C-alpha cells in the first residue's frame, strides 16, 4: 500500500494504490439457497467493461434473477464455469451476501469484497475474511448522506421489500382488497396496518393504497407523520416524552412507559385489520416485539401478518423465520427473511447499480484504469470492516 503523496504528489486526494494493472471485478452465484439476487447484472457489467475493467461472472449466477449467461456475454463479461474461475485474479469481488467460508477461501488473498455482510449480527463471523486478509466493505454501514443515496443498498432493497410484503399478504388473504360494488351488494375495502414508516413501510403504505385498501400506519418517530399522511394513510400516534429518532434517521428503543401505551394503542387497531405489515428494526438489536400473542388472538380469521423483521427475531411474538404460520384462530403469519429476493428480477439491477456506483466513484482511477481506493473518503471509512487480517470498524471492535 502506498500513499498518493509518495506515488503521485500531484494528486490532492489520498488513495490506497492496490494494483498497477487493469482491474478485474468478479461475482459468483450466491451461496445461500434463499438468495436469488446477483451482484452484477448485464447493465452494470457493460458499464464496467466500457470503463476498461475486466468482468467475470460464474455461469448461472443470474438465472434466478431472470438473467441468462448470454446477456452477460453480450455485455462483454466473461463466463466462468466455477466461482474459483470467476474469482481468479480478481481485484474486487462483489456479492449480495457474504460468501460462505468455502466461497471466501476462493477469493484472492488481499482482494476487496463489497456487499451486504450483516455486520451487527452477533452470529456474524469475520474469521474467514481475516484469514484471507480481505478488505471487506459492508454496504449496510454506508453513511446516510446525500451523495451516498445512489449507493444506498438498504433503501433500494427495502423499497422492494415493502412492495413485495403487500403482494404476499394479498396472496395469502381471502379478503378482496379494494371496495367493490356489485348487484349482489357492496364489498368493503380491506383494512391494512403498517408498523414502521421507514423506506419499506412507506412503500408498503403506497402499495396497499394503490390496491384499494384503507391504510393506517404507526411509527415511534412523530416526524414521519406527514409522510404517512401524504400517502393517504391514517397515522396511529402515541406521544413520546423524548426524541424517538437517532442521528442516522433510525428509530430508537423506547422506555417501558412508552411501550405500554404503544401496546394499548396497537391492540385496539390490530384487531380490526385484515392485513398487518411490520417493518420495525433497531440497528444492532433484536427486532422490537410489537404484536403480542394476545393481539394475534384478537384478529379476525383470514387476517394476515407479514413480518419483515423476521430475520432479527420478528415484530410478532409468533413469527417463525422463513415459515408461514397458521394460528388456531385462522391468522396467517408470514416470516420470510429475504423479501427482496422474492422480487429478484428488479432487486438485482437496483442492487448492482448501487455497487457499481460505489466502486466506480471510490475505487477506480478513470485515467489509469487501475484500482485506487480513496481511503480517506468518509464513505470508504464508514463501510470498511476488515483489513489486513483484522476487524477495523469502530462499531465492531469490542
N, C-alpha and C positions, 0 to 999 in steps of 0.2 A: 504494500500500500504506500502511496506517495501523496504528498500534499501538492496542490497546484502551485504553491509558491516556489517549490523546488523544481517542479517539472516544467510548468508553463507560467512564468511570473506574470505574463501579460494578462492572464485571466483573473478577473476580480473575484469570482465566486470560487470558494474552496470545494473541491470534489475529491472523491476517492477514485483513483485510477485502478480498474480491475484488469483490463485487458487492452492490449495494443493491436489486436486483430479484430476482424469483423465479428459482430455479435451473433450469438445463436440463442434463440428462445425456443423452449420446448414445453409440451404438455402431454400428459398421458391420460388414459381412461381413469376416472376416479375410482379409488379402491373401495369406497363404501358402497354396498349394494343398494342403499337408499338414495344414492346421489345420481341424478340423471343429467345434471348440468356439465358443461365443459368450459375450460378456462380460455380457450382460443376458439374463435369462430372464423369462417372464411373472410368475413369483413375485417376483423382485426388482423388476421394473417396477411391479408392484402396490403394493409397499411404498413405493417412491419416490413414486408418484403419491398414495398415501394421506397422505404427509407434506407434500404440496403442491409436489412437484418435477415439472417437465415432462420427459417421457421421449420420445426419438425413436430409432428404430432403422431401419436400412436394410432394405428389402424382401428377403426370402430369407435374411437373416443367420442365422436359427436353423434352417433346413431340414436341415442336416447333423447337427444335434443332435436332430432329430425334433420341431422346434417350428415350427408354421405361423404365418404372419403374423396370422391371425385370432385366435390365442391371445394375441398381444401387444396387439391391438386390444381384446380383451375385458378385458385388464388395465389399459387406459387409456393405452397408449403410442401415439404417432403413428408411422405407417409412412411412411418417406421412400423415394422412388424410387432415390436415389443416396446415396453416402457424403457427398458435398458437401451435399446437402439435410439429411441427418441431423445433420451437424456444425454447420450454420449457427446461429450464436448460442449454441453450447453453452459452458457454463462448465467442464464436466468431460466428457472422453471416456474411456470405459472400453474396454479391449482385452484380448485374451488375449496376443498377441504384439505387439510394437511395429509399427505400420503401416509399410509400405514408404515410401520418400521421397515418392512421389506421394500417398500417403494422408496423411502428415504435413503436406504442403503444403495440405491441405484443412481442417486443424484451425485454428480461430480463433487468431490471434496472442495469446500470453499466457495461453492456456487451460491447464487441468490435464489431464494424461494419466496414467491409472492402469492398470497391468497388469504383465505379466512382460516384462522387457526384456533379459534375458541380459547384464547389465551387465559381468560379469567376463570375458566372451569377448573376446580381443584383436581379433577381427574386428568387434565391435560399434562402430558409429559413432554419435556423438551430434550430428553436424553438422546434420542436418535438423531435429532438435528445437531446437537452439540458434538456427538461422536464424529460427525462428518464436517464439523466447523462450518455449518451452513449459516449464511446471512439470511435470516428469516424475517419477513415483513408481514405483520398481521394487519390486514386491512380493517379489522374491527376497531383498531386504535387510531385510525385516521382522524386528525384533529377536525372538529366541526367548524371550519372557517369557509368563507365564501369561495376562495379559489380552489377548495378541495371538493366542491359539490359534484364536479364531473367525474370524480374518482370514488365517490361515496357508495360503496357496495351495499352497505346496510340499508340505505334509502332505496336504491334501485330494486333490491330483492324484497324489502318489506312491502313496497307498493304491490308487488305481485302476490305476496303472501296474504295481504288484506283482501285483494280481489278474489283469490282462489278460496279463501276461507268462506266467503259468502256463497260461492258456487258449490262448495262441498256441503254447506248447510242446506241449501235449497235442494240439492240432490237427495239428502237424507230425510227431509221432512215430507210429510204427506199433505202439508198445507200449501195452498196456492198463494203466491207472494203478492201479486197486485190485486186491487179490488176489481171484481168483475160483475157486471150487471147482465143478468140473463132473464129469459122469460120465466124461468123457474124460481127466480129470486136473486138477491144480491149476495155476492161472496165478499166478506170484509177483507181488507188487506192484512198481510202478516205483520206482526209486531217484532221488531228486531232491536236488540240492545247491544251496543259495542262498548266494551270495557277497555279503556286506554285509547287516547286520541293522538297517538304518535303517527308516524307515516303509515303503518299498517292499519291502524284504527281509522284514520281519515279516509283511506281508500276503501275500507270495508263499509264505512258510512255511505260514501258516494255510490258504491256498487249496489248496496241494498236499496238506496233511494231510487236508483235508475231502474231497478227491478220492480219498484212499486210498493216497497214496504214502508210502514210507519216506523221511523228510526229514532231511538234515544241513545245517548252516549254519556259515559261517565269517565272522568279523569280527575286525579287529585290536584292537577295543575289548573287553577281557575283561569290562567292566561289563555288556555286553548278554547274557552267557551265560545268566543267569537268565531273561531274557525269551524267549530262543530255546527253552530247555528247558521253559518254561511252556506253549509251544505244541506240545510233544510232539516236538520235533526234537533230534537229537544235535548238540552243539557241537564243531566241529573247532577245537582250541585250539593256538595257537603262542605260547609265552611271550615277552613283550616286556620289555625292560630299562628302559623308560620309559613314561610315560603316553601312550596312543595316542589320546586324545580332546582336542579343542580346548575352550575355554570355551563355545563355541556348540553343543557336542554333536556336532561333526563329527569324522570320522577324520583323524588326522594322517598325513603322509607318513613312512614308517618308514625306518630306516637299512638299509644294504646287508646287514648280517649277518642282520637280521630277514627281509628279503626273500628271502634264500637259504633260510632254514629254512622260510619260508612256502611257497615254491615246491616244496620237497621234500614237505611235508605235503600240499599240494593235489594234486600229481602222483599220489600214492597213492590219494587219494579219487576224483578225477575219472575215472580210467579205469574205475571200476565203476559210474558213473552213467548213467542213461537221460536225465535232464533236468538241465541246469545253468542257473540264473538268476543273472546277475551284475548287481549294482547299485552297485558301489563307485565313489564320486566323492570328489574333494578339491576344495573350492571354489576357483575361480580357477586351477586347474591341469589339465593333461590327465589323463584317467582313468588310474589305475594299471593296468599290464598284469599280470593275474593268471593268465591262461590262455595258455600258450605254444603254438606250433605243434606241439611235441612232445607236449604234453598232449592236444591235439585228435587227433593221430595215434594216441594210445593208446586213444581211446574206441571203444566198440562201434558198428558200423554201425546206423543208425537212431536214434542218440542226437541230442539237440537242445540247442543253447546259445541262450539268449535274452539278448542283451547290452543291458541298459537304459542303459549308459553310452556307447552308440554315438555320440551327438551330441557327446561330448567325446573322441572318439578310440577308445573301446571298451576294455573289460577283456580282450577276447580279441584276440590278435595278428591273427587272420584276419577279424575283423569288418569289414564294409563298411556304411557308413551308408545307411539306407533300402533295404537289399537283403537278399535271402535267399541265402546261400551254401551250396552243397552240396560238401563236400570229397570227395577221391578215395576216402577210406575210409568214405563214407556218412554223415558227420555233417552235420547242418543247423545253420547259424548264422544267427540272425535278428537284424538290426541296425536295427529300426525306431526312429527318433529321437523319435517323438512318440506314445508308447504311450497316454497318457491320451486323446488324440484318437480312438483306436480304441474308446473307450467314452464317446463324446461325450454321449450321451443322459443319462448320470449325471454325467459330469465337468463339464458346463456348469452345471447347477444348483448344484453344490457351489462351483465357482469364482465364479459370480455372487453367491452368498451371502457368500463371503469379501469380495469387493469392495464389496458393498452395506453390510456391517458396517463396513468401513474408512471409507467415505465418510460414512455416517450418524453415526459416532462421532467423526470427526476433522475433517470438512469441512462440517458443516451446523449452522446455528442453528435449532433447532426453533421458537423463539418468533417470529423474524422471517422464517423460511422462506427465508433467504438463505445464500449460500456464505461460510462463515467457517472458515478453516483454523487449527487450533490449532498454530501454528508452533513453539511451544516444547515440544510433546509429543515424547517420545523416539521414538515410532513414526513421526511425521512426519519428524523429523530423520534417523531411520535409513533411511528409504526415498527421500527426495528426492535425485535425482541431477543434474537440470539445473534452472536457474532464471535468468531474465533474460538468456538467451543464453550461459550458461557452465555448465560441469560444476562441481558444488559438493560432491559426496560425497567424503569423505576417501579412501575406498578406490579412487577413480578418478582422483584428482589426482596426476600424476606430477611 
